[in-house]
Amino acid sequence: MITSESLLAAVKRSTTVPSRQSLLEDADMLAFADEKIASRMVPLIESFDTDFFVRKDEIPLVGGMQFYDVPYRSVARGLRDIQLKDGQGALRSLPLIALEDQVYFTMSSDISGFYFEGDRIKLLPTVPTNTTYMSLVLWWRLAPSKLMLAADAGTVTSVAYDVSGYDEVTLASVPSFVTGSTDIDFVKKKSGSSILDFDKTVQAIVGTTLKFTAGDVPTNLSVGDYVCPPEYSPVLNNMPNEAIALIKSHVCQAILEAVGDFDAADRFAKVNIPAEEKDFKSIMSPRIDGEPVVVIHRRSLVRGNKFSQRRWIGPP
């Protein structure tokens, strides 16, 4: 795992920034790290097409409602895939329909596809009034959280499920950001450090135990994991440990530019970062060595109808 403290220690060693100085606080260095992770590391890892940040959510359909929100924490405000799940559990992918072509998708009482309208998904041509057990399955990329110090997060010491209608999470101590009705994120401590779930509301606090609505606490939450404010984490989410050298160099360059040491910053930009990025790419791709990728032509004449299952009335 890559912790905030380990990243700070690596940056300070490489920039010879003293632990006590007035130019930059730890919070400033972590802010530089947040910027570089979002602008450099996420696009780089996404370029490998290995789905490090992908998660799956199901949204129950509401009868007659065509608009659904893109997850607000999605990378680039986009989706990896969108599928429709029927009452029998069968899945079918929904095609993206060009805005100009929506007028041709009007002769069906079923859901044929979708398009984006700002930050919303619009299902076309309509949503039936009876959508019992139907849902949208969204595959999307959850952005890594901003970094915070481990001392400011809550550390899980025990978990109990469905106790008198509540899930209970006991912490070593209750952090200052937690009060009644606080929304929190659950973050895994072990390497990978995935965001197990997010925006779950604390219903009550008894001593060092937080009570949540039954079913809100992830079943894979373990002792040692973290309770954090929304969009914050003391460990870097969904990043391989091998990324720390490259992240450190990006942060060092930003810090050295901020303090006016442009020669040292230039050395990181021209020497360290290119070499470490090359090494990182060689490690990261492919993610699995022994299995080929199965390529399916979803829009072929043979398979197109099976995959898209759309009713399209073409232009006159």
C-alpha positions as CSV (number, residue, x, y, z in Angstrom):
1,M,0.0,0.0,0.0
2,I,1.0,3.6,-0.6
3,T,0.3,5.7,2.5
4,S,0.3,9.5,2.7
5,E,3.1,9.2,5.3
6,S,5.3,7.0,3.1
7,L,4.8,9.3,0.2
8,L,5.7,12.4,2.3
9,A,8.8,10.7,3.6
10,A,9.9,9.8,0.1
11,V,9.4,13.3,-1.2
12,K,11.2,14.9,1.7
13,R,14.2,12.6,1.2
14,S,14.4,13.4,-2.5
15,T,14.0,17.2,-2.2
16,T,16.0,17.6,1.1
17,V,13.0,19.6,2.4
18,P,13.5,19.8,6.2
19,S,10.7,18.4,8.4
20,R,10.3,21.9,10.0
21,Q,10.2,24.7,7.5
22,S,7.8,27.6,6.7
23,L,7.5,27.3,3.0
24,L,5.4,24.2,2.6
25,E,3.3,22.2,5.1
26,D,2.5,18.5,4.8
27,A,-1.0,19.5,3.6
28,D,0.5,21.5,0.7
29,M,2.7,18.5,-0.3
30,L,-0.3,16.2,-0.3
31,A,-2.3,18.7,-2.4
32,F,0.6,18.6,-5.0
33,A,0.3,14.8,-4.9
34,D,-3.5,15.0,-5.4
35,E,-3.0,17.2,-8.5
36,K,-0.3,15.0,-10.0
37,I,-2.2,11.7,-9.3
38,A,-5.3,13.2,-11.1
39,S,-3.5,14.8,-14.0
40,R,-0.6,12.3,-14.6
41,M,-1.1,8.9,-12.9
42,V,-4.7,8.3,-13.6
43,P,-4.4,9.0,-17.4
44,L,-1.2,6.9,-17.5
45,I,-2.8,3.9,-15.8
46,E,-5.9,4.3,-17.9
47,S,-3.8,4.2,-21.1
48,F,-2.9,0.5,-20.2
49,D,-6.6,-0.4,-20.6
50,T,-6.5,-2.7,-17.5
51,D,-9.5,-1.4,-15.6
52,F,-7.7,-0.5,-12.3
53,F,-10.4,2.0,-11.3
54,V,-13.5,0.2,-12.6
55,R,-16.5,-0.5,-10.3
56,K,-20.0,-1.7,-10.8
57,D,-23.2,-0.2,-9.5
58,E,-26.9,-1.2,-10.1
59,I,-29.5,1.5,-10.2
60,P,-33.2,0.3,-10.0
61,L,-35.2,1.7,-12.9
62,V,-38.2,4.0,-12.0
63,G,-41.2,3.6,-14.2
64,G,-41.4,6.3,-16.9
65,M,-38.2,8.0,-15.7
66,Q,-35.7,8.4,-18.6
67,F,-32.9,10.4,-16.9
68,Y,-30.3,8.9,-14.5
69,D,-27.2,10.6,-13.2
70,V,-23.6,9.7,-14.1
71,P,-21.8,8.8,-10.9
72,Y,-20.5,12.1,-9.6
73,R,-17.1,10.6,-8.7
74,S,-16.5,9.1,-12.1
75,V,-13.2,9.8,-13.9
76,A,-13.8,12.2,-16.7
77,R,-17.6,12.1,-15.9
78,G,-17.8,9.0,-18.1
79,L,-18.8,5.3,-18.1
80,R,-17.0,2.1,-18.9
81,D,-20.2,0.4,-20.0
82,I,-23.9,0.5,-19.4
83,Q,-26.2,-2.5,-19.4
84,L,-29.9,-3.2,-18.9
85,K,-30.8,-6.0,-16.4
86,D,-34.3,-7.4,-16.7
87,G,-36.5,-9.1,-14.2
88,Q,-35.0,-12.5,-14.9
89,G,-31.4,-11.2,-14.4
90,A,-30.5,-11.2,-18.1
91,L,-28.1,-8.5,-19.2
92,R,-27.9,-6.6,-22.5
93,S,-25.6,-3.7,-23.4
94,L,-27.2,-0.5,-24.4
95,P,-25.8,1.3,-27.5
96,L,-24.8,4.9,-27.4
97,I,-27.1,6.8,-29.7
98,A,-25.9,10.0,-31.3
99,L,-27.9,13.1,-30.3
100,E,-28.8,13.7,-33.9
101,D,-30.1,10.2,-34.3
102,Q,-32.5,10.1,-31.4
103,V,-35.5,11.0,-33.6
104,Y,-35.1,7.6,-35.3
105,F,-35.6,5.7,-32.0
106,T,-39.3,6.4,-31.5
107,M,-41.1,3.3,-32.6
108,S,-40.6,1.1,-29.6
109,S,-42.1,0.7,-26.1
110,D,-38.8,-0.8,-24.9
111,I,-35.4,0.7,-24.0
112,S,-33.3,0.8,-27.1
113,G,-30.3,2.8,-26.1
114,F,-29.1,6.0,-24.4
115,Y,-27.3,9.3,-24.9
116,F,-25.6,11.8,-22.6
117,E,-27.3,15.0,-21.7
118,G,-24.7,16.9,-19.6
119,D,-24.1,14.8,-16.5
120,R,-27.2,12.7,-17.1
121,I,-27.9,9.5,-19.0
122,K,-31.1,9.6,-21.0
123,L,-32.7,6.3,-21.9
124,L,-34.4,6.1,-25.3
125,P,-37.0,6.0,-26.6
126,T,-39.0,5.6,-23.3
127,V,-39.0,3.7,-20.0
128,P,-42.0,1.4,-19.4
129,T,-44.2,2.3,-16.5
130,N,-43.8,-1.2,-15.1
131,T,-40.1,-1.7,-14.4
132,T,-40.3,-4.2,-11.5
133,Y,-36.9,-5.8,-10.9
134,M,-35.3,-3.9,-13.8
135,S,-32.1,-2.0,-13.3
136,L,-29.3,-0.2,-15.0
137,V,-25.9,-1.7,-14.5
138,L,-23.2,0.9,-14.7
139,W,-19.5,0.1,-15.1
140,W,-17.5,3.2,-14.3
141,R,-14.1,4.4,-13.1
142,L,-14.0,5.6,-9.5
143,A,-11.3,8.3,-9.2
144,P,-8.7,7.9,-6.4
145,S,-9.5,9.9,-3.3
146,K,-7.5,12.9,-2.1
147,L,-4.8,12.1,0.4
148,M,-5.1,12.7,4.2
149,L,-2.9,11.6,7.1
150,A,-3.7,8.2,8.7
151,A,-3.9,9.9,12.1
152,D,-6.9,11.9,10.9
153,A,-8.9,8.8,9.7
154,G,-10.7,6.3,11.8
155,T,-9.2,2.8,12.1
156,V,-11.6,-0.2,12.2
157,T,-11.2,-2.5,15.2
158,S,-14.3,-4.6,14.8
159,V,-17.3,-5.0,12.5
160,A,-20.8,-6.5,13.3
161,Y,-23.7,-6.8,10.9
162,D,-27.4,-6.5,11.4
163,V,-27.4,-5.8,15.1
164,S,-31.0,-4.7,16.0
165,G,-31.3,-3.3,12.5
166,Y,-27.9,-1.7,12.3
167,D,-24.4,-2.5,11.0
168,E,-21.8,-1.5,13.6
169,V,-18.3,-0.4,13.0
170,T,-16.1,0.1,16.0
171,L,-13.0,2.4,15.7
172,A,-9.8,2.8,17.7
173,S,-11.0,6.3,18.3
174,V,-13.7,8.5,16.7
175,P,-12.1,11.1,14.4
176,S,-13.2,14.7,14.6
177,F,-14.9,14.7,11.3
178,V,-17.5,12.1,12.4
179,T,-20.7,13.3,13.9
180,G,-24.3,12.2,13.7
181,S,-25.5,12.1,10.0
182,T,-21.9,12.3,8.7
183,D,-21.3,10.7,5.3
184,I,-18.2,8.6,5.2
185,D,-16.1,6.4,2.9
186,F,-14.9,2.8,3.7
187,V,-11.3,2.3,2.5
188,K,-9.3,-0.9,2.4
189,K,-5.8,-0.7,4.0
190,K,-4.1,-3.6,2.2
191,S,-2.3,-3.0,-1.1
192,G,-4.6,-1.9,-3.8
193,S,-6.5,0.1,-1.1
194,S,-9.8,0.1,-2.9
195,I,-12.7,2.3,-1.9
196,L,-15.0,-0.4,-0.6
197,D,-18.0,1.9,-0.5
198,F,-18.7,5.6,-0.2
199,D,-21.2,8.2,1.0
200,K,-22.6,6.0,3.7
201,T,-24.4,7.9,6.5
202,V,-23.6,7.4,10.2
203,Q,-27.0,6.9,11.9
204,A,-25.7,7.0,15.5
205,I,-22.5,7.0,17.6
206,V,-22.2,5.0,20.8
207,G,-18.8,5.4,22.4
208,T,-16.3,4.4,19.6
209,T,-19.0,2.5,17.6
210,L,-20.6,3.9,14.5
211,K,-24.0,2.6,13.6
212,F,-25.2,2.4,10.0
213,T,-28.3,1.2,8.3
214,A,-28.2,-2.5,7.9
215,G,-26.7,-3.4,4.6
216,D,-24.6,-0.2,4.3
217,V,-21.3,-1.6,5.6
218,P,-19.4,-3.6,3.0
219,T,-19.1,-7.3,3.8
220,N,-15.4,-7.2,3.1
221,L,-14.6,-4.4,5.6
222,S,-11.9,-5.7,7.9
223,V,-10.0,-4.8,11.1
224,G,-7.3,-2.2,10.2
225,D,-9.3,-0.7,7.3
226,Y,-10.3,3.0,7.4
227,V,-13.3,5.2,7.8
228,C,-12.7,8.5,6.0
229,P,-14.4,11.7,5.0
230,P,-16.0,11.5,1.5
231,E,-13.4,11.7,-1.3
232,Y,-10.4,11.4,1.2
233,S,-8.1,8.5,2.1
234,P,-4.8,7.9,4.0
235,V,-3.8,5.3,1.3
236,L,-3.6,5.8,-2.4
237,N,-6.6,4.0,-3.9
238,N,-6.3,1.3,-6.7
239,M,-2.6,2.1,-7.4
240,P,0.1,-0.6,-7.5
241,N,3.0,-0.2,-5.1
242,E,5.3,0.2,-8.0
243,A,3.7,3.6,-8.8
244,I,5.3,5.3,-5.7
245,A,8.6,6.2,-7.3
246,L,6.9,8.0,-10.3
247,I,4.4,9.7,-8.1
248,K,7.2,10.9,-5.8
249,S,9.1,12.4,-8.7
250,H,6.1,14.2,-10.1
251,V,5.5,15.7,-6.6
252,C,9.1,16.6,-6.1
253,Q,9.2,18.4,-9.4
254,A,6.1,20.4,-8.4
255,I,7.5,21.3,-5.0
256,L,10.9,22.3,-6.3
257,E,9.2,24.6,-8.9
258,A,7.1,26.1,-6.1
259,V,10.2,26.9,-3.9
260,G,12.1,28.3,-6.9
261,D,14.7,25.5,-7.4
262,F,14.2,25.3,-11.1
263,D,17.4,23.5,-11.9
264,A,16.5,20.6,-9.6
265,A,12.9,20.6,-10.9
266,D,14.3,20.4,-14.5
267,R,16.4,17.4,-13.5
268,F,13.3,15.5,-12.3
269,A,11.4,16.5,-15.5
270,K,14.1,15.4,-17.9
271,V,15.8,12.5,-16.1
272,N,13.9,10.9,-13.3
273,I,10.3,11.1,-14.6
274,P,11.0,9.8,-18.1
275,A,13.1,6.9,-16.8
276,E,10.6,5.9,-14.1
277,E,7.7,6.2,-16.4
278,K,9.4,3.9,-18.9
279,D,10.0,1.3,-16.1
280,F,6.5,1.7,-14.8
281,K,5.0,1.0,-18.3
282,S,7.2,-2.1,-18.6
283,I,5.8,-3.5,-15.3
284,M,2.2,-2.5,-15.8
285,S,1.4,-3.9,-19.3
286,P,0.1,-6.5,-19.8
287,R,-1.7,-7.0,-16.5
288,I,-1.9,-10.7,-17.1
289,D,0.7,-12.6,-19.1
290,G,-0.8,-16.0,-19.7
291,E,-4.2,-15.2,-21.2
292,P,-5.1,-13.6,-24.5
293,V,-7.8,-11.0,-24.8
294,V,-10.9,-12.4,-26.5
295,V,-12.1,-9.9,-29.1
296,I,-15.8,-10.0,-30.0
297,H,-17.1,-7.9,-33.0
298,R,-20.4,-6.8,-31.3
299,R,-21.7,-5.1,-34.4
300,S,-21.1,-7.9,-37.0
301,L,-23.9,-9.1,-39.1
302,V,-23.8,-12.4,-37.3
303,R,-23.8,-11.1,-33.7
304,G,-25.1,-7.5,-33.9
305,N,-28.7,-8.2,-33.1
306,K,-27.8,-10.5,-30.1
307,F,-25.6,-7.8,-28.5
308,S,-27.5,-4.6,-29.3
309,Q,-31.1,-5.9,-29.4
310,R,-32.2,-2.5,-30.6
311,R,-35.2,-1.5,-32.7
312,W,-34.0,1.2,-35.0
313,I,-36.3,2.8,-37.6
314,G,-33.9,4.3,-40.1
315,P,-34.3,7.6,-41.9
316,P,-36.8,7.8,-44.7
